[in-house]
C-alpha cells in the first residue's frame, strides 16, 4: 500500500489538559491515516491540494509573530466589538472587547479554562469527515472564544479580523474558533480575512446554538494573491434556532470555504455566498445541510463571476433524513464566465429519505 501524504504533521504538540492532549493525539492519528485529501476523494474531486506540498510552509511561532496592522478599509466597521488575530494568534493590543453585555464572554481561546471548553471543543467538528479539520485539531494554538448565556444579546456585531502575515518565509497556522449560544441568545459575527505574503491558513469554526438562539454570520475572504485559505465550519442548531450565513470570496490563490450545518426541529437556516475570481484563482464553496428533524427550512444561493483562467467549485448537498418530515429545502448556484479560459464545476445534490417534503435545486453556468 502506498504511503499516504501527510505534510504539516511534523510540529511538536503543545501540552494542555489531559483531555486536550488526548483530543490532539487522536486527531493527529486520524490525519496521518487519511492523509492530505486528493481528487480520489469525492469531496475533493474538483480541488487539488498538491500544490501545498511544493511550498515549504513553516509553522507560525508562538513568539515573534510578525506585527501586522489592520488595513484601513477593514477597520471601518463602526460600533463593532473587535477581536484581532495575527497568524492565528490573539492580538490584544488591536482588539476592542471592553464593556461587553451581561452574559457575554469573548476573548482568546488559549486563555480559557480547559474545563469550560471540554463540553464543546472537538465535540462538534467531525475530524473523520475533514482531514484538515483533524490537522487543525492536532495543532490548534489559539482562536476566538465567544459564549453567550441563556437570553443574552450581543448588542453590536463582533468583528473577527484575521491577518495573515509572512515575510521571506512562508507561514502556516491553524486557528480554532468556538462559538456557543445559550437558549434565546442572539449575536452577529463578522469575519474579515486579509493579509500579505505566502501563507496557509487552515481554520476550523465550531458553533453550537441552543434552543431558539439566533446567529448572523458574515464572512469576507480577501487574502493575498499567494495565500491558501482552507476554512471548515460545523454548526449545530437546536430546535427553533436560526442561522443566517453569508460569505464573499475574492482573494487567495486557492480558497475553500466549507460549511456543514445540522438542523433540529423548526429551524431556519440560510447559506448564501458570492465569489469573484480572476487570474489563476481557484475558489471552492462546499456546503452540507443535514435535516435531522421535522418542520425545518433551509435556503442556499451561491452566485459568482469568473474571469481569465479562474476556476470555481460549488458542491452543495441537502440531506433529509427519514424523520425529517415537512422539510422545506432549496438550493441554487449561478455563475457567469467572462472568458473562455475559466471553468466552473457545480454539483448540487438532494438526498431525501422522507416522503412529505418540498425540496428543489438548480445550477446555471453561462
N, C-alpha and C positions, 0 to 999 in steps of 0.2 A: 504494500500500500504506500502510495506517495505521501511524503510528509506534508502536512498542512502548513500553509504560510502563516506565520504568526509574528509579524513585525510589531514593534512597540511594546512587546511583552517582556522587556528586559530591565524595567525600572525596579528599584527596591521598594517593597511595600512599606507604607507608613503604618506604624503600630497604632492601635487605638484600643477601644474597649474589646473584650473577648468576642462579643457577638459581631462587632465590625470586622475584626481580624478574620473570623470565620466567613463572613459575607465576602470579603475581599478574596480570600483564598478560593472559595467555591467559584466566584466569578472568573478568576484568572484561569482556573482549570477548565471552565466552560469555554472561555475564549480560545485556549490552546487546543481544545478538542474540535471546535468549529472552524477556527482559522479566519483569516480575512475573507469576507464574502466575495464570491466570484459570480460570473454570469451563469454558472451551473445552478445557482440558487434562483428559483423563480422570482423571489422578492427583489433580487438584484440583477435581473436579466438585462436591464437596459442601462445600468450604471456600473461602470468598470472602475474599481478602486486600485488597479495595479499600478497606476502612476504614483500612488502614495509610497510604494516600496522603493521607488527610484530616488526619493528625496531623503537626505539624512536629517530628519527632524530630531532635534534634541529636546528632552523634557524640560519644560519651563521650571527654573529653580525656585525653591521656596523663598530664598533670599536673593536680592539683586534683580528682581523682576524689572524690566525696563519701565521707566517712568513715562507715562503717556497721558496727555491731557485730552479732555473731551472735545471733539470737534465742535466748532461754533454752532453749526446748524442743529446738532443733536441736543445741545444743552438748552434749547429754547422751549421745552415743554413746561410752560408756566404753571406754577402752583402744584406741581407734582412732587411727591417724595422721590428720592433718587438713591439707587444702590449701584455703585460702580465697581466693575471687576476688570482688572488688567491681567491678561493671560490667565484668566480663570480664578484669580485671587482678589479678595475683597480689598478695595481701596477706601479706607475710612475717610481720608482727607478730602476726597472729591464727592463722597456720598452725603446725602442730606436726609436724615431719618429722625430728626428731633420732633418732639410733641406728637407722637403717634396717638391715635384714639384709644380709648379703653378697650382692652381685649384684643389688641393687635400687636403682634411681635414680628419684627423684621430685622434681619441682620445677616451676619456671616454664618454659614452652615458650620464652619470649622470651630466656631466659638460656642456652639450649643452643647448642652449636656447630652452625652450619648443616650442616656436613659430616656430622654424626651423624643429622641429620633427613632428608637427601636420599633415602635408600632408602625412606622411608615417607610423609613428609608430602606430601599431594596425590596419592599413588600408589594410595590405597585408595578414598577417596570419589570418586564419579563425578559431576563437575560438569555433565556433559551430561544426566544424569537429573534433577538437582535444581537449578533456577536459584538458589535461595537458598544452596545449598552453594557455588555459583560466587561469589556475592556475599560469602560468608564467606571464601573463599579469597583474594579480592581485597583484603579489608580486615582479615584476621586480625591481631591485635596481640599476643595472649598466650593462655595456656590451660594446661592440665595436661600435663605430660610424665611418663609412667611407663613405665619399661623394666625388664624382668626378664631376667637372663641365663639360659642353659640351667640347668635344675634348681633355680632359685631359688624361694623360697617367701616370700611376704609374710605375716609371722606374725600380723598383725592387719589388720582392714579399713582401707582408705583412705577417709576421708570427704571428698568433694569438696563444699564448700559454696559455692554461687553466690548472691551477694547483689546484687539489682538495686535501685538507689537513684536516685531522681530528685526534684529539688526543684520549683521553679517551671517548669523547662524539661524537656520530655520527652526521654529519653535512649535512644540505640540503641547496641548493641555486638555484636561478633561473636567470641565465644570459640571457640578451636580446641583440641581436646584430642586427644592422641596416646597410645595405649596399645599397647605392644609386649611380648609374652610369648614368651620363647625356648622351646626344646624342654623339655617336662616342667615348665614353670614353673606356679605356682599363685598366684592373687590374688583378693581380693574388693574391689570398688569400689562405694561407696555415694554417690549424688548427692542433694543437697538443694538445691532451687531456691526461694528465698524473696525477699522484698523489699518495697519500698513505692514508690508513685508510678507515673507513666505511663512505662513502659519497653518497649522492643522488644529481646528477646534472640534472636539468630539464631545458634544453636550447632551446631557440627559436631564429632562424635567419630569418629576413625578408630582401629580396633583390629585388630591383626594377631596371631593366636595361632599359635604354632609347633606342631610335631608333639606330640601328647599333652598340650598345655597345657590349663589349666582357668581360666576366668574366671567368677566370680559377680558379677553387675552389677545393682544395685538402685537405683531412682530414685524420688524424691518431687518432684513438681512442684506447689508450693503458692505461686505468685507472687501479687502484689497483684491486686485486682479490676480495675484499669485496665491491667494488663500484657498484652503479647503475647509468647507463647513459641513459637518455632519451633525444633525440635531434629531433627537428622538424624544418625543413627549408621550407619556402614557397617563391618561386621565380617567379617573373613576368617579362616576356620578351616581349618588344615591337617589332615592325616589324624590321626584318633583324638583330635582336640581336643574340648573340651566347653565349652559356653556356656550359662549359666543367667541369663536376664534377667527382670526384673520392673519395672513402672512403675505408680505410683499418681498419677493426675492429679486434683487437687481445685481448683486455683487458676487465675488468669488470666482475662481477658475472652475471649481466643482462644488456644487451645493446640493445637499439633500435634506429636506425637511419632512420628517415622518411623524404622523400623529395617529395614535391609537386611542379610541375612546370606548369605554364600557358604560352602557346605559341601563339605569334602573327603571322603575315604573313611573310613567307620566313625566318623562324627562324631555327637555327641549335642547337639542344640540345643533349648532350651526358651525360648519367649517367652510371658510371662504379663503380664496387666495388669488394673487396676481403675480406674474413673473415677466421680466423683461430681460432677454438675453441677446448678446451680440458677440462678435469676435469668435473665440473658440470656447465660450462658456458652456457648461453643462449644468442644467438646473432641473432638479428632481423634486416632485411633490408626491408623497405616498401617504395614503390615509386608510384607516380601517375603523369602521364604526360597528360596534358589536351590540345589537339589540338583544339583551338577555331577559327582558321583562316586557309586559304588555303596555299599550297605550302611549308609547313614546314616539317623538317626531325627530327626524334628522334631515338637514338640508346642507348640501355642499355644492359650491360653484367655484371652479378654478378657471381663470382666463389668463392668456399670455400672448406676448408678441416676441417673435424671434427674428434676428437678422444675421447677416454674414454667414458664419458656419456654426452658429449656436445650435445646441441640441436641448430639447425639453423632454421631460418624462412626467406623465401623470399616471399613477396607479391608485385607484380608489375602489375600495371594497365595502359593501354593506352586507353584514351577516344578520339574518333574522332567525333566531332560534325557535324551537318548537313551541315554547311557552309565550313567545312574544307576539300574541295576537293583537290586532288593532294597531300594528306598526304603520307609520307613515314615513317613508323614506324617499329622498330624491337626490340625484347626483348628476352633475353636468360639468363637462370640460370643453372649452373652446380655445383654439389657438390660431393666431394669424401669422403666416410665414411671409417675410418681406423679401427673401431671396431664395434662389434655387439651392444654395448650399446648406440651408437649415434642415433640421429633422425633428419631428415630434413623434414620440411613442406614447399612445394613450390607451389605457386598459381599464375601463370602468367595469365593475363586477357587482352582481347581486347573487347572494346565496341565501335562499329562503326555504325554511322548513315549517313555517306556519301557513295556514290557508286563508286567514282573514286579515289581509294586509293590503296596503296601497303603496307600491314602490315603482320607481322608474329611474332610468339612467340614459345618458347620451353623451356623444363626443363629436365635435366638428373641428376639422383642421383644413385650412384653405389659404 
